Amino acid sequence: MGRRRRRAPTLSWEERVAQALHIVRLHQITELDPAQGCPVLTRFYIYGYNLAYFDFDRESSAGPGPPFLELAPSEYTLLEQSVNVVSLTVCESDVGYPVRVFGTVLARDQVDYKCVYLFRRGRDDPQEDTLALADPSRGFAVTCSMFFEIDLWTIDAGSGEAAVLSRGVIEHNACVSDGELVTKLLESWRSTVRLAYTPVPFAVIATLTARVLHGASGFAGRVVARTSGNGNGIVLHDSGVLGTSTELGAGGSVALSRRLVAVPVNERLVIRVHVEDGGGREAACFEGTLGHLDDRRIFCHGSYLLEVKAEWNGNTRRRNVYGYAGHTRLLL
């Protein structure tokens, strides 16, 4: 006698609804990419998870991890990997240069997979070619994969209408990362976009503030951060970027465009300051370091004094972002 075939499990009404909605959601985030000549997913998707009730546009509300000083040395190995995004550049374009770019770039990590914006500009506030990235709302934590969603637009020179420049998803796999600079390309629609970032193992997140104590009524120049074991700089402030204020705020504060830097627990944070004179020439350059137990550092050159403060948080937190409809695993 032949073997009896196993019956497929009977799905509940809730599971049937979730699976049908999941198919609809995948259809909604799939578009025909004219550069590839085939359909592509334009928003993130994790195989094996149902997206029926996932809100693609909800921003992350997760806060920082615990203060670093509250962690015991035995807990340092529990710190998760992070990522420092270095740059995002339109390196090839079918519309010529300079390219005036607006739209959004966001990241999703395993904390909650919600939106953490790195670039968000409207049609009336575009950037050109190399995008000035915004400060993420928090540091990233990733043990397996995180995703970068890119949705960039430009103005069509012929029609004057908004046109898609680049759209798609770049995935970072922490399991194959060696800690060196990672460069990934997204070839889509009318351009090629290059994303550069540095994975950071066993990360501690520094939240920085800076203020001029003496020597100037404003700040013109650049502030660049890196880690002691990696030379890839993260631009925290660049007065040469259009729209960047050189005026000092309350108490002499400098308006840093980016304040968060991930640092390996066994390395130090390196800050390099380039000060310009009124003609845009470099008048001074000085560098210093902060360890995880340092809450501030004074940089000086002649009569010029700049104070940088750091608040350190361990990169250890995770939210429950999963649910079930019967045996169907949902991403919520």
Secondary structure, DSSP 4 states (H G I P E B T S, - for coil): -PPPPPPPPPPPHHHHHHHHHHHHHHHHTEEEETTTTEEEE-S---TT-B-TT--TTPBP------BGGGS-GGGGGGPPBEEEEEEEEEEEETT-SSPEEEEEEEEE-TTT--BEEEEEE-TTS-EESB--PPPPSS---BSSEEEEEEEEEEE-TTT--EEEEEEEEEEEEGGG--SS-EEEEEEETTEEEEEEEEEESSEEEEEEEEEEEES-SB--EEEEEEETTEEEEEEEEETTSTT---B--GGGEE--S--EEEEETTS-EEEEEEEE-TTS-EEEEEEEEE-TT--EEEEEETTEEEEEEEEEEE-------EEEETTEEEE-
